[in-house]
Amino acid sequence: MALDAAPAAAHELVLTRIIDQPAEKLFKCWTTPELLPEWFCPPPWRVSHAEMDVRTGGSSLIVMSGPDGEEMPNQGVYLEVIENQLIVFTDAFTSAWVPSEKPFMVGIVRFEDLGGGQTRYTAIARHWSAEDKAMHEQMGFHEGWGVAADQMAALAARL
């Protein structure tokens, strides 16, 4: 029996950009904890803490802090990492394959080298349910992830 991709696509939010930076610089932005605070959150939010073991099976903890003292810790596990090409992560596990309290999404980030220093950057948030997708959309997925992509491109240009 063939797997049907349609149910997954029904729960996806996708951002695609052509960025005038090579894939390896964008990958570095995604995989270097010291760089995350410079691009990962749209202002006034910021990354206040980042721990990343970027390898298949490795875990991460990224804490986003809001302007009024809010803290949003994001624990997760990397499901697949291919240098300069692909990062797949999820919050379904916290670390060492320990299930999380409430899984929300699987993130898929693709870096496709188009040549000439350009990269097709695709960020996909695949949710467990239509409700989770709708909530993420209402939280500002397209605007927030778009601002983050622009900030990442600007940072990559300085690397």
Order of alpha helices (4+ residues) and beta strands (2+ residues): alpha-beta-alpha-beta-beta-beta-beta-beta-beta-alpha-alpha
